[in-house]
Amino acid sequence: MTIPPLRTAVRVVALDGDGRVLLLRYEENGGFWATPGGALNGTEDHLTALRREMCEELGTDGDGVRVDGPVAERTKEFPFQGAIIRQVERYYLARLSARDVDVARATQPDTIQEYRWWTVGELRATRETVYPADLGDLVTEIVTSGVPERPVVLR
């Protein structure tokens, strides 16, 4: 059995003042919604990569955003650029508003098709694919209890 190549990534759980989470829609792999983020480059640490990804995908001032965590982690195998990879993700919390996101300033929106703020109810009711699958539970925990003491393991 061949072990897929490892990719280390960072993701942001971007919450607004109403407890809504920002997700990005992609068309590849059958179409899905996911939190902003991506792979670490070279010797980058997680927080440096997170701030870079927020600038690239959301057009935010990454240095001006308060970040907490990590709040969660996940390991997932999936197709990426024509191969199966094993991605290890670390999730951080950022408090943002719609005003903080400036798609026109995003320097690398990649294949992002749409940006949308979701309520927990919408996450739980949707038939669309959302990654990670238990994001609604994580958002509920953060809104009701604050940042977890230890990262939650996501599916």
C-alpha positions in Angstrom: 0.0 0.0 0.0 1.4 3.4 -1.1 1.2 6.2 1.4 0.0 9.4 -0.3 2.3 12.5 -0.2 1.8 14.7 2.9 0.7 18.3 2.5 0.6 20.5 5.6 -2.1 23.2 5.5 -3.7 25.9 7.6 -7.4 27.0 7.5 -9.3 29.8 9.1 -12.7 29.7 10.8 -13.7 33.2 10.0 -16.6 34.3 12.2 -18.5 37.5 12.1 -20.2 39.2 15.0 -23.4 37.3 14.4 -21.7 33.9 14.6 -21.8 33.3 10.9 -18.8 31.5 9.3 -17.3 32.5 5.9 -17.0 29.7 3.3 -15.6 29.6 -0.2 -17.2 27.6 -3.0 -15.0 25.5 -5.4 -16.2 23.5 -8.4 -13.5 20.8 -8.5 -14.1 17.3 -7.1 -17.9 17.6 -7.6 -18.2 21.1 -6.0 -17.9 21.9 -2.4 -17.7 24.7 0.2 -14.7 25.1 2.5 -13.0 27.4 4.9 -10.3 29.7 3.5 -6.7 28.5 3.7 -4.1 26.4 2.0 -0.7 24.8 2.2 2.3 26.1 4.1 5.1 27.3 1.8 8.7 26.2 2.4 9.7 27.0 6.0 6.5 29.1 6.8 5.0 28.5 10.2 1.2 28.0 10.5 0.4 31.6 11.5 2.5 33.2 8.8 0.8 30.9 6.2 -2.6 31.7 7.7 -2.1 35.5 7.3 -0.7 35.0 3.8 -3.7 32.9 2.8 -6.2 35.4 4.2 -4.6 38.1 2.1 -4.5 35.9 -1.0 -8.0 34.5 -0.8 -10.0 37.2 1.2 -8.1 40.4 0.4 -7.8 41.1 4.2 -5.1 42.9 6.0 -3.8 39.6 7.5 -1.5 41.4 10.0 -4.4 43.4 11.4 -6.7 40.5 12.1 -6.8 38.9 15.6 -6.2 35.1 15.4 -6.9 32.5 18.1 -6.1 28.9 18.3 -5.5 26.5 16.9 -9.1 25.5 17.5 -9.2 22.3 15.4 -7.3 19.9 13.3 -8.1 17.4 10.6 -6.3 14.8 8.4 -7.9 14.0 5.1 -7.0 12.2 1.9 -8.4 13.6 -1.3 -7.5 14.2 -5.0 -5.4 17.3 -5.6 -3.8 18.4 -8.9 -4.2 14.9 -10.4 -2.9 12.9 -7.4 -4.2 11.6 -4.1 -2.7 13.5 -1.2 -2.9 13.3 2.6 -3.5 16.8 4.0 -2.9 17.6 7.7 -4.9 20.8 8.5 -4.7 23.1 11.5 -7.7 25.5 12.0 -7.5 28.9 13.6 -10.2 31.3 14.6 -10.4 34.9 13.1 -13.1 37.4 13.9 -14.0 39.2 10.7 -16.8 41.2 9.2 -18.0 41.4 5.7 -16.2 44.8 5.6 -12.9 43.1 6.3 -13.2 40.9 3.2 -12.3 42.7 0.0 -12.4 40.2 -2.9 -11.1 42.8 -5.3 -7.8 42.9 -3.3 -7.5 39.1 -3.2 -4.2 38.3 -4.9 -4.7 34.6 -5.5 -8.4 33.7 -5.5 -7.4 30.4 -7.3 -10.6 28.6 -8.3 -13.0 30.3 -5.8 -16.4 30.6 -7.4 -18.3 32.3 -4.5 -17.9 33.7 -1.0 -20.8 33.3 1.5 -21.4 33.8 5.2 -23.3 30.8 6.7 -25.3 30.5 9.9 -25.0 27.3 11.9 -28.6 26.5 10.9 -27.7 26.8 7.2 -24.7 24.6 7.7 -26.8 21.9 9.3 -29.6 22.1 6.8 -27.7 22.3 3.5 -27.5 19.4 1.1 -24.3 20.9 -0.4 -20.9 19.5 0.4 -19.2 21.5 3.2 -15.7 20.7 4.5 -15.1 19.9 7.2 -18.3 18.0 7.7 -18.6 18.9 11.4 -17.9 22.6 11.0 -21.3 23.5 12.4 -20.5 21.7 15.7 -17.2 23.6 15.9 -18.8 27.0 15.3 -21.5 26.2 17.9 -18.8 25.3 20.5 -16.8 28.5 19.8 -19.9 30.8 19.9 -21.3 29.2 23.1 -18.1 28.3 25.0 -15.3 30.3 23.4 -12.0 29.0 22.0 -11.5 25.3 23.0 -8.5 24.7 25.3 -7.3 21.9 23.0 -7.8 21.6 19.2 -11.0 19.7 18.3 -10.4 16.8 16.0 -12.6 17.2 12.9 -13.9 14.6 10.4 
